[in-house]
Amino acid sequence: MTDFCSTLPANEARTNFYKILDEVNDKLCQVTVTLRGKTKAVIMSAEEFASWQETLEIMTDKKLRKEIKKGWQEIKAGKGIRERQANKILGW
């Protein structure tokens, strides 16, 4: 199978649409679609799109970003807890 995880002109993307859907879901990659040499769309799996949305949500939450930064600073300073302890606290 041709690797479609790249950039394709719209007519080629239309011809190979179902193969592209399989590729982006199997390999978690994106396919950029161009029309007359200009980027017009990106095709990606729904799973990857949801992940990107979640990341954007986190990045726009100032309070959460502050907490993440504080956590990393504590880990760097040796104040973090070990994975085993965290798993016990979380009940994993």
C-alpha positions as protocol buffer text, in pm:
chain_id: "A"
residue {
  index: 1
  type: MET
  ca { x: 0 y: 0 z: 0 }
}
residue {
  index: 2
  type: THR
  ca { x: 122 y: 348 z: -79 }
}
residue {
  index: 3
  type: ASP
  ca { x: 209 y: 561 z: 222 }
}
residue {
  index: 4
  type: PHE
  ca { x: -38 y: 850 z: 214 }
}
residue {
  index: 5
  type: CYS
  ca { x: 97 y: 1018 z: 528 }
}
residue {
  index: 6
  type: SER
  ca { x: 212 y: 1323 z: 339 }
}
residue {
  index: 7
  type: THR
  ca { x: 76 y: 1594 z: 110 }
}
residue {
  index: 8
  type: LEU
  ca { x: -156 y: 1513 z: -177 }
}
residue {
  index: 9
  type: PRO
  ca { x: -335 y: 1719 z: -440 }
}
residue {
  index: 10
  type: ALA
  ca { x: -714 y: 1720 z: -394 }
}
residue {
  index: 11
  type: ASN
  ca { x: -784 y: 1505 z: -700 }
}
residue {
  index: 12
  type: GLU
  ca { x: -547 y: 1232 z: -575 }
}
residue {
  index: 13
  type: ALA
  ca { x: -693 y: 1255 z: -224 }
}
residue {
  index: 14
  type: ARG
  ca { x: -1045 y: 1216 z: -367 }
}
residue {
  index: 15
  type: THR
  ca { x: -940 y: 911 z: -570 }
}
residue {
  index: 16
  type: ASN
  ca { x: -777 y: 747 z: -267 }
}
residue {
  index: 17
  type: PHE
  ca { x: -1009 y: 874 z: 6 }
}
residue {
  index: 18
  type: TYR
  ca { x: -1085 y: 537 z: 171 }
}
residue {
  index: 19
  type: LYS
  ca { x: -718 y: 435 z: 167 }
}
residue {
  index: 20
  type: ILE
  ca { x: -630 y: 767 z: 328 }
}
residue {
  index: 21
  type: LEU
  ca { x: -887 y: 707 z: 603 }
}
residue {
  index: 22
  type: ASP
  ca { x: -728 y: 370 z: 673 }
}
residue {
  index: 23
  type: GLU
  ca { x: -377 y: 518 z: 677 }
}
residue {
  index: 24
  type: VAL
  ca { x: -453 y: 805 z: 915 }
}
residue {
  index: 25
  type: ASN
  ca { x: -627 y: 568 z: 1155 }
}
residue {
  index: 26
  type: ASP
  ca { x: -367 y: 291 z: 1139 }
}
residue {
  index: 27
  type: LYS
  ca { x: -57 y: 511 z: 1157 }
}
residue {
  index: 28
  type: LEU
  ca { x: -192 y: 815 z: 1344 }
}
residue {
  index: 29
  type: CYS
  ca { x: -51 y: 1048 z: 1081 }
}
residue {
  index: 30
  type: GLN
  ca { x: -197 y: 1340 z: 891 }
}
residue {
  index: 31
  type: VAL
  ca { x: -251 y: 1394 z: 521 }
}
residue {
  index: 32
  type: THR
  ca { x: -239 y: 1749 z: 392 }
}
residue {
  index: 33
  type: VAL
  ca { x: -464 y: 1816 z: 94 }
}
residue {
  index: 34
  type: THR
  ca { x: -375 y: 2088 z: -155 }
}
residue {
  index: 35
  type: LEU
  ca { x: -575 y: 2256 z: -429 }
}
residue {
  index: 36
  type: ARG
  ca { x: -387 y: 2436 z: -703 }
}
residue {
  index: 37
  type: GLY
  ca { x: -72 y: 2416 z: -490 }
}
residue {
  index: 38
  type: LYS
  ca { x: -226 y: 2574 z: -178 }
}
residue {
  index: 39
  type: THR
  ca { x: -297 y: 2386 z: 144 }
}
residue {
  index: 40
  type: LYS
  ca { x: -672 y: 2353 z: 189 }
}
residue {
  index: 41
  type: ALA
  ca { x: -728 y: 2079 z: 448 }
}
residue {
  index: 42
  type: VAL
  ca { x: -571 y: 1820 z: 674 }
}
residue {
  index: 43
  type: ILE
  ca { x: -712 y: 1471 z: 725 }
}
residue {
  index: 44
  type: MET
  ca { x: -635 y: 1301 z: 1057 }
}
residue {
  index: 45
  type: SER
  ca { x: -794 y: 1035 z: 1273 }
}
residue {
  index: 46
  type: ALA
  ca { x: -1073 y: 1134 z: 1510 }
}
residue {
  index: 47
  type: GLU
  ca { x: -860 y: 999 z: 1797 }
}
residue {
  index: 48
  type: GLU
  ca { x: -569 y: 1226 z: 1709 }
}
residue {
  index: 49
  type: PHE
  ca { x: -799 y: 1525 z: 1660 }
}
residue {
  index: 50
  type: ALA
  ca { x: -951 y: 1470 z: 2006 }
}
residue {
  index: 51
  type: SER
  ca { x: -600 y: 1453 z: 2151 }
}
residue {
  index: 52
  type: TRP
  ca { x: -507 y: 1782 z: 1987 }
}
residue {
  index: 53
  type: GLN
  ca { x: -826 y: 1942 z: 2122 }
}
residue {
  index: 54
  type: GLU
  ca { x: -746 y: 1821 z: 2473 }
}
residue {
  index: 55
  type: THR
  ca { x: -393 y: 1961 z: 2448 }
}
residue {
  index: 56
  type: LEU
  ca { x: -526 y: 2299 z: 2332 }
}
residue {
  index: 57
  type: GLU
  ca { x: -774 y: 2300 z: 2619 }
}
residue {
  index: 58
  type: ILE
  ca { x: -493 y: 2238 z: 2868 }
}
residue {
  index: 59
  type: MET
  ca { x: -269 y: 2500 z: 2709 }
}
residue {
  index: 60
  type: THR
  ca { x: -540 y: 2768 z: 2732 }
}
residue {
  index: 61
  type: ASP
  ca { x: -614 y: 2697 z: 3100 }
}
residue {
  index: 62
  type: LYS
  ca { x: -380 y: 2929 z: 3292 }
}
residue {
  index: 63
  type: LYS
  ca { x: -450 y: 2767 z: 3628 }
}
residue {
  index: 64
  type: LEU
  ca { x: -379 y: 2418 z: 3496 }
}
residue {
  index: 65
  type: ARG
  ca { x: -60 y: 2531 z: 3318 }
}
residue {
  index: 66
  type: LYS
  ca { x: 56 y: 2686 z: 3645 }
}
residue {
  index: 67
  type: GLU
  ca { x: -10 y: 2360 z: 3832 }
}
residue {
  index: 68
  type: ILE
  ca { x: 177 y: 2157 z: 3569 }
}
residue {
  index: 69
  type: LYS
  ca { x: 474 y: 2395 z: 3586 }
}
residue {
  index: 70
  type: LYS
  ca { x: 473 y: 2377 z: 3966 }
}
residue {
  index: 71
  type: GLY
  ca { x: 470 y: 1996 z: 3950 }
}
residue {
  index: 72
  type: TRP
  ca { x: 767 y: 1987 z: 3713 }
}
residue {
  index: 73
  type: GLN
  ca { x: 960 y: 2226 z: 3938 }
}
residue {
  index: 74
  type: GLU
  ca { x: 892 y: 2001 z: 4237 }
}
residue {
  index: 75
  type: ILE
  ca { x: 1010 y: 1695 z: 4044 }
}
residue {
  index: 76
  type: LYS
  ca { x: 1329 y: 1875 z: 3939 }
}
residue {
  index: 77
  type: ALA
  ca { x: 1388 y: 1976 z: 4301 }
}
residue {
  index: 78
  type: GLY
  ca { x: 1350 y: 1614 z: 4413 }
}
residue {
  index: 79
  type: LYS
  ca { x: 1021 y: 1680 z: 4590 }
}
residue {
  index: 80
  type: GLY
  ca { x: 812 y: 1453 z: 4371 }
}
residue {
  index: 81
  type: ILE
  ca { x: 683 y: 1114 z: 4473 }
}
residue {
  index: 82
  type: ARG
  ca { x: 781 y: 782 z: 4317 }
}
residue {
  index: 83
  type: GLU
  ca { x: 562 y: 614 z: 4058 }
}
residue {
  index: 84
  type: ARG
  ca { x: 472 y: 333 z: 4298 }
}
residue {
  index: 85
  type: GLN
  ca { x: 349 y: 587 z: 4555 }
}
residue {
  index: 86
  type: ALA
  ca { x: 149 y: 776 z: 4292 }
}
residue {
  index: 87
  type: ASN
  ca { x: -14 y: 454 z: 4171 }
}
residue {
  index: 88
  type: LYS
  ca { x: -109 y: 364 z: 4529 }
}
residue {
  index: 89
  type: ILE
  ca { x: -262 y: 710 z: 4587 }
}
residue {
  index: 90
  type: LEU
  ca { x: -454 y: 684 z: 4259 }
}
residue {
  index: 91
  type: GLY
  ca { x: -561 y: 330 z: 4331 }
}
residue {
  index: 92
  type: TRP
  ca { x: -397 y: 185 z: 4020 }
}
